Amino acid sequence: MVGTRSLADVERAHRALERVGAGPAQQTQLSRGALTGYVWALGRGDQAPITGASCEGTPDLPLLTAEVDAAVVQLADAAQRTTPRDFIQGVHDALAWICGQSDMRP
């Protein structure tokens, strides 16, 4: 399991989004953020995409949820944003779906 979703579901979501944005001209900050969230949730990234927290392997549900919460804080407060808003929104949407907080898969 990754969050509340199966590993296979997260892999499928990642591959589907990769196909849609298969090139720099097709990618948006939103899709880049979602892809980054998926990669990290699958244990393929060294640092959390919003907080930069280190994690070896697949992050557990509390760590995934903490990253969703950090994204919410940055989305609400422009002064705390260090990356584009749409990128943060993409990370949030992917991780919220993975954590079962949303049924809308990016």
FENZIDA-V423703 format. One record per residue. N is the residue number from 1. OMEGA is omega as a letter, one per 20 degrees, with the letter a starting at -180 (none if undefined). Layout:
n | omega
N | OMEGA
N | OMEGA
This chain:
n | omega
1 | r
2 | a
3 | r
4 | r
5 | r
6 | r
7 | a
8 | r
9 | r
10 | r
11 | r
12 | r
13 | r
14 | a
15 | a
16 | r
17 | r
18 | r
19 | a
20 | a
21 | a
22 | r
23 | a
24 | a
25 | a
26 | a
27 | r
28 | r
29 | r
30 | a
31 | r
32 | r
33 | r
34 | r
35 | r
36 | r
37 | r
38 | a
39 | r
40 | a
41 | r
42 | r
43 | a
44 | r
45 | a
46 | a
47 | r
48 | a
49 | a
50 | a
51 | a
52 | r
53 | r
54 | r
55 | r
56 | r
57 | a
58 | r
59 | r
60 | a
61 | r
62 | r
63 | r
64 | a
65 | r
66 | r
67 | r
68 | r
69 | r
70 | r
71 | r
72 | r
73 | a
74 | r
75 | a
76 | a
77 | a
78 | a
79 | a
80 | a
81 | r
82 | r
83 | a
84 | a
85 | a
86 | r
87 | r
88 | r
89 | r
90 | r
91 | a
92 | a
93 | r
94 | a
95 | r
96 | r
97 | r
98 | a
99 | a
100 | r
101 | a
102 | r
103 | a
104 | r
105 | r
106 | none
